C-alpha cells in the first residue's frame, strides 16, 4: 500500500527555523515526483515546489523560490520542507503529495502538517 | 504566475449535472495535456479525481469526467450526489516545469 506519512503539527515563533517531513512507503520512492502544497486557513491550494528524489531535481513555484527549501533523503524515503526564518504568514496546513500512477497527477497525499507561527 | 481561473462556486440539485471550468493560458492548460482535478472535503487532504485531462484513477466514479478545449479545461459531474459537495481544484503542468492550481470552486448540492 502506497503511503505518505507527514510529521506532526508544529507551533513556532516568528524567526525560528523549521523542517517538516514526508515519509513514503509501498512504492519506489526515488522514481516519482513529490510535491509540497500550502493551504492557508480558509484559502485554496498552492503548489510550493516539487522534487524528484532519484536525482534531487527540485523545482520551485515562483512565489516560493527563495522562501523555502525542498529536499529529500532517498536512503530513508523521506522528503522535507524547511524554513530558515518563519513568519506569521507561514501559518498554514502543508501537504506532501506523490505522482505515482498518474503523470503530473498527484494521486497520493500525506495527511497534512499544521504549522502555526505565533509570538 | 497567476492561479488558473475557476468559478468561485457552482451548485446543482441531486441527479443533475454540473460543469466546472478552469481557464489558463498557452503556457499551462493550453500547452500541455497534463490537467488534473482534485476534490477536497473540509478538513481532509485533496483527492485526485482526473489526470491527463480526462483519465480517472482507479476507484473514482465514472460520474466524473474531464475535457479540454484550447486554454480551458472542464470537469463534469453527472448524477450529482450529496457526497459530491466539496471544493474542487484544477491543476496544470506549466512552462515553468512546475504545476499550478486554480483558485478552487465550491460545489453545493442543493
Boltz contact constraints between the chains, C-beta under 6 A:
constraints:
  - contact:
      token1: [A, 44]
      token2: [B, 103]
      max_distance: 6.0
  - contact:
      token1: [A, 44]
      token2: [B, 104]
      max_distance: 6.0
  - contact:
      token1: [A, 45]
      token2: [B, 89]
      max_distance: 6.0
  - contact:
      token1: [A, 45]
      token2: [B, 101]
      max_distance: 6.0
  - contact:
      token1: [A, 47]
      token2: [B, 99]
      max_distance: 6.0
  - contact:
      token1: [A, 59]
      token2: [B, 97]
      max_distance: 6.0
  - contact:
      token1: [A, 59]
      token2: [B, 98]
      max_distance: 6.0
  - contact:
      token1: [A, 61]
      token2: [B, 98]
      max_distance: 6.0
  - contact:
      token1: [A, 62]
      token2: [B, 1]
      max_distance: 6.0
  - contact:
      token1: [A, 95]
      token2: [B, 45]
      max_distance: 6.0
  - contact:
      token1: [A, 102]
      token2: [B, 51]
      max_distance: 6.0
  - contact:
      token1: [A, 103]
      token2: [B, 52]
      max_distance: 6.0
  - contact:
      token1: [A, 104]
      token2: [B, 34]
      max_distance: 6.0
  - contact:
      token1: [A, 104]
      token2: [B, 93]
      max_distance: 6.0
  - contact:
      token1: [A, 105]
      token2: [B, 36]
      max_distance: 6.0
  - contact:
      token1: [A, 105]
      token2: [B, 48]
      max_distance: 6.0
  - contact:
      token1: [A, 105]
      token2: [B, 51]
      max_distance: 6.0
  - contact:
      token1: [A, 107]
      token2: [B, 48]
      max_distance: 6.0
  - contact:
      token1: [A, 107]
      token2: [B, 57]
      max_distance: 6.0
  - contact:
      token1: [A, 109]
      token2: [B, 45]
      max_distance: 6.0
  - contact:
      token1: [A, 112]
      token2: [B, 45]
      max_distance: 6.0
